[in-house]
Amino acid sequence: MALLRGIFWFALFIVLAFCFVVLFEYGPHDFKNGFQKEFARVKSFVVKQTEKIQKPKKQP
């Protein structure tokens, strides 16, 4: 049960930190568009990083 609670708090921290970054960068007047832009950036970063891991390195 403690593991589940820890995962919940970690996920909540990530979401709130992301919202803070969006508020800091774009302000409250453009939060929705800023959220979408930052989410697209994070998504593309994660996709690029996972592609690097999945590609096997060529051996000379």
mmCIF file of the N, C-alpha and C atoms, coordinates in Angstrom:
data_MODEL
# 
_entry.id   MODEL 
# 
loop_
_atom_site.group_PDB 
_atom_site.id 
_atom_site.type_symbol 
_atom_site.label_atom_id 
_atom_site.label_alt_id 
_atom_site.label_comp_id 
_atom_site.label_asym_id 
_atom_site.label_entity_id 
_atom_site.label_seq_id 
_atom_site.pdbx_PDB_ins_code 
_atom_site.Cartn_x 
_atom_site.Cartn_y 
_atom_site.Cartn_z 
_atom_site.occupancy 
_atom_site.B_iso_or_equiv 
_atom_site.pdbx_formal_charge 
_atom_site.auth_seq_id 
_atom_site.auth_comp_id 
_atom_site.auth_asym_id 
_atom_site.auth_atom_id 
_atom_site.pdbx_PDB_model_num 
ATOM 1   N N  . MET A 1 1  ? 0.815  -1.187 0.000   1.00 0.00 ? 1  MET A N  1 
ATOM 2   C CA . MET A 1 1  ? 0.000  0.000  0.000   1.00 0.00 ? 1  MET A CA 1 
ATOM 3   C C  . MET A 1 1  ? 0.864  1.260  0.000   1.00 0.00 ? 1  MET A C  1 
ATOM 4   N N  . ALA A 1 2  ? 1.995  1.185  0.695   1.00 0.00 ? 2  ALA A N  1 
ATOM 5   C CA . ALA A 1 2  ? 2.897  2.333  0.734   1.00 0.00 ? 2  ALA A CA 1 
ATOM 6   C C  . ALA A 1 2  ? 3.479  2.617  -0.644  1.00 0.00 ? 2  ALA A C  1 
ATOM 7   N N  . LEU A 1 3  ? 3.729  1.565  -1.425  1.00 0.00 ? 3  LEU A N  1 
ATOM 8   C CA . LEU A 1 3  ? 4.245  1.742  -2.782  1.00 0.00 ? 3  LEU A CA 1 
ATOM 9   C C  . LEU A 1 3  ? 3.222  2.471  -3.652  1.00 0.00 ? 3  LEU A C  1 
ATOM 10  N N  . LEU A 1 4  ? 1.966  2.096  -3.530  1.00 0.00 ? 4  LEU A N  1 
ATOM 11  C CA . LEU A 1 4  ? 0.901  2.746  -4.283  1.00 0.00 ? 4  LEU A CA 1 
ATOM 12  C C  . LEU A 1 4  ? 0.783  4.222  -3.904  1.00 0.00 ? 4  LEU A C  1 
ATOM 13  N N  . ARG A 1 5  ? 0.872  4.506  -2.628  1.00 0.00 ? 5  ARG A N  1 
ATOM 14  C CA . ARG A 1 5  ? 0.811  5.890  -2.161  1.00 0.00 ? 5  ARG A CA 1 
ATOM 15  C C  . ARG A 1 5  ? 2.012  6.678  -2.664  1.00 0.00 ? 5  ARG A C  1 
ATOM 16  N N  . GLY A 1 6  ? 3.172  6.070  -2.662  1.00 0.00 ? 6  GLY A N  1 
ATOM 17  C CA . GLY A 1 6  ? 4.373  6.739  -3.162  1.00 0.00 ? 6  GLY A CA 1 
ATOM 18  C C  . GLY A 1 6  ? 4.276  7.048  -4.649  1.00 0.00 ? 6  GLY A C  1 
ATOM 19  N N  . ILE A 1 7  ? 3.751  6.105  -5.424  1.00 0.00 ? 7  ILE A N  1 
ATOM 20  C CA . ILE A 1 7  ? 3.565  6.330  -6.856  1.00 0.00 ? 7  ILE A CA 1 
ATOM 21  C C  . ILE A 1 7  ? 2.571  7.456  -7.095  1.00 0.00 ? 7  ILE A C  1 
ATOM 22  N N  . PHE A 1 8  ? 1.490  7.475  -6.315  1.00 0.00 ? 8  PHE A N  1 
ATOM 23  C CA . PHE A 1 8  ? 0.502  8.550  -6.443  1.00 0.00 ? 8  PHE A CA 1 
ATOM 24  C C  . PHE A 1 8  ? 1.122  9.915  -6.177  1.00 0.00 ? 8  PHE A C  1 
ATOM 25  N N  . TRP A 1 9  ? 1.895  10.049 -5.091  1.00 0.00 ? 9  TRP A N  1 
ATOM 26  C CA . TRP A 1 9  ? 2.493  11.333 -4.757  1.00 0.00 ? 9  TRP A CA 1 
ATOM 27  C C  . TRP A 1 9  ? 3.524  11.748 -5.794  1.00 0.00 ? 9  TRP A C  1 
ATOM 28  N N  . PHE A 1 10 ? 4.273  10.798 -6.326  1.00 0.00 ? 10 PHE A N  1 
ATOM 29  C CA . PHE A 1 10 ? 5.256  11.112 -7.363  1.00 0.00 ? 10 PHE A CA 1 
ATOM 30  C C  . PHE A 1 10 ? 4.557  11.606 -8.629  1.00 0.00 ? 10 PHE A C  1 
ATOM 31  N N  . ALA A 1 11 ? 3.475  10.937 -9.029  1.00 0.00 ? 11 ALA A N  1 
ATOM 32  C CA . ALA A 1 11 ? 2.718  11.363 -10.209 1.00 0.00 ? 11 ALA A CA 1 
ATOM 33  C C  . ALA A 1 11 ? 2.102  12.740 -9.993  1.00 0.00 ? 11 ALA A C  1 
ATOM 34  N N  . LEU A 1 12 ? 1.577  12.978 -8.810  1.00 0.00 ? 12 LEU A N  1 
ATOM 35  C CA . LEU A 1 12 ? 1.006  14.285 -8.496  1.00 0.00 ? 12 LEU A CA 1 
ATOM 36  C C  . LEU A 1 12 ? 2.074  15.373 -8.550  1.00 0.00 ? 12 LEU A C  1 
ATOM 37  N N  . PHE A 1 13 ? 3.260  15.075 -8.041  1.00 0.00 ? 13 PHE A N  1 
ATOM 38  C CA . PHE A 1 13 ? 4.372  16.026 -8.095  1.00 0.00 ? 13 PHE A CA 1 
ATOM 39  C C  . PHE A 1 13 ? 4.734  16.353 -9.543  1.00 0.00 ? 13 PHE A C  1 
ATOM 40  N N  . ILE A 1 14 ? 4.810  15.348 -10.400 1.00 0.00 ? 14 ILE A N  1 
ATOM 41  C CA . ILE A 1 14 ? 5.156  15.567 -11.808 1.00 0.00 ? 14 ILE A CA 1 
ATOM 42  C C  . ILE A 1 14 ? 4.111  16.453 -12.478 1.00 0.00 ? 14 ILE A C  1 
ATOM 43  N N  . VAL A 1 15 ? 2.842  16.173 -12.250 1.00 0.00 ? 15 VAL A N  1 
ATOM 44  C CA . VAL A 1 15 ? 1.759  16.961 -12.865 1.00 0.00 ? 15 VAL A CA 1 
ATOM 45  C C  . VAL A 1 15 ? 1.806  18.409 -12.374 1.00 0.00 ? 15 VAL A C  1 
ATOM 46  N N  . LEU A 1 16 ? 1.951  18.602 -11.084 1.00 0.00 ? 16 LEU A N  1 
ATOM 47  C CA . LEU A 1 16 ? 1.983  19.961 -10.547 1.00 0.00 ? 16 LEU A CA 1 
ATOM 48  C C  . LEU A 1 16 ? 3.231  20.721 -10.977 1.00 0.00 ? 16 LEU A C  1 
ATOM 49  N N  . ALA A 1 17 ? 4.367  20.049 -11.080 1.00 0.00 ? 17 ALA A N  1 
ATOM 50  C CA . ALA A 1 17 ? 5.583  20.699 -11.562 1.00 0.00 ? 17 ALA A CA 1 
ATOM 51  C C  . ALA A 1 17 ? 5.425  21.118 -13.018 1.00 0.00 ? 17 ALA A C  1 
ATOM 52  N N  . PHE A 1 18 ? 4.796  20.263 -13.815 1.00 0.00 ? 18 PHE A N  1 
ATOM 53  C CA . PHE A 1 18 ? 4.547  20.587 -15.216 1.00 0.00 ? 18 PHE A CA 1 
ATOM 54  C C  . PHE A 1 18 ? 3.630  21.805 -15.320 1.00 0.00 ? 18 PHE A C  1 
ATOM 55  N N  . CYS A 1 19 ? 2.574  21.837 -14.520 1.00 0.00 ? 19 CYS A N  1 
ATOM 56  C CA . CYS A 1 19 ? 1.649  22.983 -14.529 1.00 0.00 ? 19 CYS A CA 1 
ATOM 57  C C  . CYS A 1 19 ? 2.357  24.260 -14.084 1.00 0.00 ? 19 CYS A C  1 
ATOM 58  N N  . PHE A 1 20 ? 3.245  24.154 -13.110 1.00 0.00 ? 20 PHE A N  1 
ATOM 59  C CA . PHE A 1 20 ? 3.996  25.326 -12.661 1.00 0.00 ? 20 PHE A CA 1 
ATOM 60  C C  . PHE A 1 20 ? 4.882  25.865 -13.779 1.00 0.00 ? 20 PHE A C  1 
ATOM 61  N N  . VAL A 1 21 ? 5.545  24.969 -14.500 1.00 0.00 ? 21 VAL A N  1 
ATOM 62  C CA . VAL A 1 21 ? 6.401  25.396 -15.603 1.00 0.00 ? 21 VAL A CA 1 
ATOM 63  C C  . VAL A 1 21 ? 5.571  26.092 -16.675 1.00 0.00 ? 21 VAL A C  1 
ATOM 64  N N  . VAL A 1 22 ? 4.412  25.538 -17.002 1.00 0.00 ? 22 VAL A N  1 
ATOM 65  C CA . VAL A 1 22 ? 3.549  26.151 -18.013 1.00 0.00 ? 22 VAL A CA 1 
ATOM 66  C C  . VAL A 1 22 ? 3.085  27.527 -17.534 1.00 0.00 ? 22 VAL A C  1 
ATOM 67  N N  . LEU A 1 23 ? 2.670  27.639 -16.281 1.00 0.00 ? 23 LEU A N  1 
ATOM 68  C CA . LEU A 1 23 ? 2.250  28.937 -15.751 1.00 0.00 ? 23 LEU A CA 1 
ATOM 69  C C  . LEU A 1 23 ? 3.392  29.948 -15.757 1.00 0.00 ? 23 LEU A C  1 
ATOM 70  N N  . PHE A 1 24 ? 4.580  29.501 -15.427 1.00 0.00 ? 24 PHE A N  1 
ATOM 71  C CA . PHE A 1 24 ? 5.736  30.394 -15.387 1.00 0.00 ? 24 PHE A CA 1 
ATOM 72  C C  . PHE A 1 24 ? 6.107  30.867 -16.785 1.00 0.00 ? 24 PHE A C  1 
ATOM 73  N N  . GLU A 1 25 ? 6.049  29.972 -17.772 1.00 0.00 ? 25 GLU A N  1 
ATOM 74  C CA . GLU A 1 25 ? 6.450  30.313 -19.135 1.00 0.00 ? 25 GLU A CA 1 
ATOM 75  C C  . GLU A 1 25 ? 5.393  31.117 -19.882 1.00 0.00 ? 25 GLU A C  1 
ATOM 76  N N  . TYR A 1 26 ? 4.130  30.747 -19.752 1.00 0.00 ? 26 TYR A N  1 
ATOM 77  C CA . TYR A 1 26 ? 3.074  31.333 -20.576 1.00 0.00 ? 26 TYR A CA 1 
ATOM 78  C C  . TYR A 1 26 ? 2.105  32.220 -19.817 1.00 0.00 ? 26 TYR A C  1 
ATOM 79  N N  . GLY A 1 27 ? 2.080  32.131 -18.519 1.00 0.00 ? 27 GLY A N  1 
ATOM 80  C CA . GLY A 1 27 ? 1.172  32.938 -17.725 1.00 0.00 ? 27 GLY A CA 1 
ATOM 81  C C  . GLY A 1 27 ? -0.227 32.346 -17.691 1.00 0.00 ? 27 GLY A C  1 
ATOM 82  N N  . PRO A 1 28 ? -1.075 32.854 -16.811 1.00 0.00 ? 28 PRO A N  1 
ATOM 83  C CA . PRO A 1 28 ? -2.423 32.280 -16.676 1.00 0.00 ? 28 PRO A CA 1 
ATOM 84  C C  . PRO A 1 28 ? -3.339 32.616 -17.847 1.00 0.00 ? 28 PRO A C  1 
ATOM 85  N N  . HIS A 1 29 ? -3.036 33.681 -18.581 1.00 0.00 ? 29 HIS A N  1 
ATOM 86  C CA . HIS A 1 29 ? -3.921 34.065 -19.682 1.00 0.00 ? 29 HIS A CA 1 
ATOM 87  C C  . HIS A 1 29 ? -3.802 33.133 -20.886 1.00 0.00 ? 29 HIS A C  1 
ATOM 88  N N  . ASP A 1 30 ? -2.670 32.413 -21.010 1.00 0.00 ? 30 ASP A N  1 
ATOM 89  C CA . ASP A 1 30 ? -2.461 31.519 -22.159 1.00 0.00 ? 30 ASP A CA 1 
ATOM 90  C C  . ASP A 1 30 ? -2.123 30.110 -21.689 1.00 0.00 ? 30 ASP A C  1 
ATOM 91  N N  . PHE A 1 31 ? -2.731 29.694 -20.594 1.00 0.00 ? 31 PHE A N  1 
ATOM 92  C CA . PHE A 1 31 ? -2.380 28.404 -19.996 1.00 0.00 ? 31 PHE A CA 1 
ATOM 93  C C  . PHE A 1 31 ? -2.741 27.234 -20.909 1.00 0.00 ? 31 PHE A C  1 
ATOM 94  N N  . LYS A 1 32 ? -3.915 27.266 -21.527 1.00 0.00 ? 32 LYS A N  1 
ATOM 95  C CA . LYS A 1 32 ? -4.366 26.141 -22.340 1.00 0.00 ? 32 LYS A CA 1 
ATOM 96  C C  . LYS A 1 32 ? -3.441 25.916 -23.534 1.00 0.00 ? 32 LYS A C  1 
ATOM 97  N N  . ASN A 1 33 ? -3.129 26.981 -24.264 1.00 0.00 ? 33 ASN A N  1 
ATOM 98  C CA . ASN A 1 33 ? -2.232 26.837 -25.415 1.00 0.00 ? 33 ASN A CA 1 
ATOM 99  C C  . ASN A 1 33 ? -0.824 26.467 -24.968 1.00 0.00 ? 33 ASN A C  1 
ATOM 100 N N  . GLY A 1 34 ? -0.371 27.054 -23.877 1.00 0.00 ? 34 GLY A N  1 
ATOM 101 C CA . GLY A 1 34 ? 0.949  26.730 -23.355 1.00 0.00 ? 34 GLY A CA 1 
ATOM 102 C C  . GLY A 1 34 ? 1.043  25.288 -22.906 1.00 0.00 ? 34 GLY A C  1 
ATOM 103 N N  . PHE A 1 35 ? -0.027 24.793 -22.286 1.00 0.00 ? 35 PHE A N  1 
ATOM 104 C CA . PHE A 1 35 ? -0.055 23.401 -21.853 1.00 0.00 ? 35 PHE A CA 1 
ATOM 105 C C  . PHE A 1 35 ? 0.067  22.468 -23.049 1.00 0.00 ? 35 PHE A C  1 
ATOM 106 N N  . GLN A 1 36 ? -0.655 22.779 -24.118 1.00 0.00 ? 36 GLN A N  1 
ATOM 107 C CA . GLN A 1 36 ? -0.604 21.942 -25.315 1.00 0.00 ? 36 GLN A CA 1 
ATOM 108 C C  . GLN A 1 36 ? 0.778  21.979 -25.967 1.00 0.00 ? 36 GLN A C  1 
ATOM 109 N N  . LYS A 1 37 ? 1.394  23.163 -26.021 1.00 0.00 ? 37 LYS A N  1 
ATOM 110 C CA . LYS A 1 37 ? 2.734  23.284 -26.615 1.00 0.00 ? 37 LYS A CA 1 
ATOM 111 C C  . LYS A 1 37 ? 3.766  22.507 -25.804 1.00 0.00 ? 37 LYS A C  1 
ATOM 112 N N  . GLU A 1 38 ? 3.739  22.696 -24.486 1.00 0.00 ? 38 GLU A N  1 
ATOM 113 C CA . GLU A 1 38 ? 4.715  22.010 -23.642 1.00 0.00 ? 38 GLU A CA 1 
ATOM 114 C C  . GLU A 1 38 ? 4.496  20.501 -23.641 1.00 0.00 ? 38 GLU A C  1 
ATOM 115 N N  . PHE A 1 39 ? 3.250  20.078 -23.671 1.00 0.00 ? 39 PHE A N  1 
ATOM 116 C CA . PHE A 1 39 ? 2.971  18.645 -23.724 1.00 0.00 ? 39 PHE A CA 1 
ATOM 117 C C  . PHE A 1 39 ? 3.516  18.049 -25.018 1.00 0.00 ? 39 PHE A C  1 
ATOM 118 N N  . ALA A 1 40 ? 3.368  18.764 -26.134 1.00 0.00 ? 40 ALA A N  1 
ATOM 119 C CA . ALA A 1 40 ? 3.915  18.291 -27.408 1.00 0.00 ? 40 ALA A CA 1 
ATOM 120 C C  . ALA A 1 40 ? 5.435  18.209 -27.344 1.00 0.00 ? 40 ALA A C  1 
ATOM 121 N N  . ARG A 1 41 ? 6.071  19.193 -26.690 1.00 0.00 ? 41 ARG A N  1 
ATOM 122 C CA . ARG A 1 41 ? 7.533  19.156 -26.548 1.00 0.00 ? 41 ARG A CA 1 
ATOM 123 C C  . ARG A 1 41 ? 7.983  17.970 -25.710 1.00 0.00 ? 41 ARG A C  1 
ATOM 124 N N  . VAL A 1 42 ? 7.311  17.739 -24.600 1.00 0.00 ? 42 VAL A N  1 
ATOM 125 C CA . VAL A 1 42 ? 7.673  16.615 -23.734 1.00 0.00 ? 42 VAL A CA 1 
ATOM 126 C C  . VAL A 1 42 ? 7.444  15.293 -24.464 1.00 0.00 ? 42 VAL A C  1 
ATOM 127 N N  . LYS A 1 43 ? 6.337  15.199 -25.173 1.00 0.00 ? 43 LYS A N  1 
ATOM 128 C CA . LYS A 1 43 ? 6.020  13.973 -25.909 1.00 0.00 ? 43 LYS A CA 1 
ATOM 129 C C  . LYS A 1 43 ? 7.080  13.694 -26.973 1.00 0.00 ? 43 LYS A C  1 
ATOM 130 N N  . SER A 1 44 ? 7.482  14.706 -27.734 1.00 0.00 ? 44 SER A N  1 
ATOM 131 C CA . SER A 1 44 ? 8.494  14.496 -28.768 1.00 0.00 ? 44 SER A CA 1 
ATOM 132 C C  . SER A 1 44 ? 9.842  14.137 -28.152 1.00 0.00 ? 44 SER A C  1 
ATOM 133 N N  . PHE A 1 45 ? 10.167 14.729 -26.995 1.00 0.00 ? 45 PHE A N  1 
ATOM 134 C CA . PHE A 1 45 ? 11.412 14.383 -26.311 1.00 0.00 ? 45 PHE A CA 1 
ATOM 135 C C  . PHE A 1 45 ? 11.421 12.923 -25.878 1.00 0.00 ? 45 PHE A C  1 
ATOM 136 N N  . VAL A 1 46 ? 10.318 12.471 -25.310 1.00 0.00 ? 46 VAL A N  1 
ATOM 137 C CA . VAL A 1 46 ? 10.228 11.081 -24.853 1.00 0.00 ? 46 VAL A CA 1 
ATOM 138 C C  . VAL A 1 46 ? 10.313 10.122 -26.036 1.00 0.00 ? 46 VAL A C  1 
ATOM 139 N N  . VAL A 1 47 ? 9.644  10.454 -27.134 1.00 0.00 ? 47 VAL A N  1 
ATOM 140 C CA . VAL A 1 47 ? 9.680  9.592  -28.325 1.00 0.00 ? 47 VAL A CA 1 
ATOM 141 C C  . VAL A 1 47 ? 11.104 9.508  -28.872 1.00 0.00 ? 47 VAL A C  1 
ATOM 142 N N  . LYS A 1 48 ? 11.812 10.631 -28.942 1.00 0.00 ? 48 LYS A N  1 
ATOM 143 C CA . LYS A 1 48 ? 13.189 10.619 -29.437 1.00 0.00 ? 48 LYS A CA 1 
ATOM 144 C C  . LYS A 1 48 ? 14.093 9.788  -28.532 1.00 0.00 ? 48 LYS A C  1 
ATOM 145 N N  . GLN A 1 49 ? 13.913 9.917  -27.234 1.00 0.00 ? 49 GLN A N  1 
ATOM 146 C CA . GLN A 1 49 ? 14.750 9.166  -26.301 1.00 0.00 ? 49 GLN A CA 1 
ATOM 147 C C  . GLN A 1 49 ? 14.484 7.664  -26.385 1.00 0.00 ? 49 GLN A C  1 
ATOM 148 N N  . THR A 1 50 ? 13.233 7.284  -26.559 1.00 0.00 ? 50 THR A N  1 
ATOM 149 C CA . THR A 1 50 ? 12.929 5.855  -26.657 1.00 0.00 ? 50 THR A CA 1 
ATOM 150 C C  . THR A 1 50 ? 13.402 5.281  -27.986 1.00 0.00 ? 50 THR A C  1 
ATOM 151 N N  . GLU A 1 51 ? 13.419 6.091  -29.040 1.00 0.00 ? 51 GLU A N  1 
ATOM 152 C CA . GLU A 1 51 ? 13.955 5.622  -30.322 1.00 0.00 ? 51 GLU A CA 1 
ATOM 153 C C  . GLU A 1 51 ? 15.450 5.366  -30.215 1.00 0.00 ? 51 GLU A C  1 
ATOM 154 N N  . LYS A 1 52 ? 16.154 6.205  -29.474 1.00 0.00 ? 52 LYS A N  1 
ATOM 155 C CA . LYS A 1 52 ? 17.589 6.002  -29.284 1.00 0.00 ? 52 LYS A CA 1 
ATOM 156 C C  . LYS A 1 52 ? 17.862 4.701  -28.552 1.00 0.00 ? 52 LYS A C  1 
ATOM 157 N N  . ILE A 1 53 ? 17.027 4.369  -27.592 1.00 0.00 ? 53 ILE A N  1 
ATOM 158 C CA . ILE A 1 53 ? 17.219 3.152  -26.808 1.00 0.00 ? 53 ILE A CA 1 
ATOM 159 C C  . ILE A 1 53 ? 16.915 1.924  -27.661 1.00 0.00 ? 53 ILE A C  1 
ATOM 160 N N  . GLN A 1 54 ? 15.883 1.998  -28.497 1.00 0.00 ? 54 GLN A N  1 
ATOM 161 C CA . GLN A 1 54 ? 15.457 0.833  -29.272 1.00 0.00 ? 54 GLN A CA 1 
ATOM 162 C C  . GLN A 1 54 ? 16.387 0.519  -30.435 1.00 0.00 ? 54 GLN A C  1 
ATOM 163 N N  . LYS A 1 55 ? 17.070 1.521  -30.994 1.00 0.00 ? 55 LYS A N  1 
ATOM 164 C CA . LYS A 1 55 ? 17.954 1.264  -32.110 1.00 0.00 ? 55 LYS A CA 1 
ATOM 165 C C  . LYS A 1 55 ? 19.225 0.566  -31.614 1.00 0.00 ? 55 LYS A C  1 
ATOM 166 N N  . PRO A 1 56 ? 19.523 -0.592 -32.174 1.00 0.00 ? 56 PRO A N  1 
ATOM 167 C CA . PRO A 1 56 ? 20.756 -1.269 -31.755 1.00 0.00 ? 56 PRO A CA 1 
ATOM 168 C C  . PRO A 1 56 ? 21.964 -0.570 -32.351 1.00 0.00 ? 56 PRO A C  1 
ATOM 169 N N  . LYS A 1 57 ? 23.040 -0.539 -31.584 1.00 0.00 ? 57 LYS A N  1 
ATOM 170 C CA . LYS A 1 57 ? 24.271 0.088  -32.064 1.00 0.00 ? 57 LYS A CA 1 
ATOM 171 C C  . LYS A 1 57 ? 24.981 -0.851 -33.029 1.00 0.00 ? 57 LYS A C  1 
ATOM 172 N N  . LYS A 1 58 ? 25.484 -0.275 -34.107 1.00 0.00 ? 58 LYS A N  1 
ATOM 173 C CA . LYS A 1 58 ? 26.204 -1.082 -35.107 1.00 0.00 ? 58 LYS A CA 1 
ATOM 174 C C  . LYS A 1 58 ? 27.595 -1.412 -34.585 1.00 0.00 ? 58 LYS A C  1 
ATOM 175 N N  . GLN A 1 59 ? 27.962 -2.664 -34.745 1.00 0.00 ? 59 GLN A N  1 
ATOM 176 C CA . GLN A 1 59 ? 29.284 -3.112 -34.311 1.00 0.00 ? 59 GLN A CA 1 
ATOM 177 C C  . GLN A 1 59 ? 30.214 -3.111 -35.520 1.00 0.00 ? 59 GLN A C  1 
ATOM 178 N N  . PRO A 1 60 ? 31.372 -2.428 -35.435 1.00 0.00 ? 60 PRO A N  1 
ATOM 179 C CA . PRO A 1 60 ? 32.304 -2.377 -36.590 1.00 0.00 ? 60 PRO A CA 1 
ATOM 180 C C  . PRO A 1 60 ? 33.036 -3.672 -36.799 1.00 0.00 ? 60 PRO A C  1 
# 
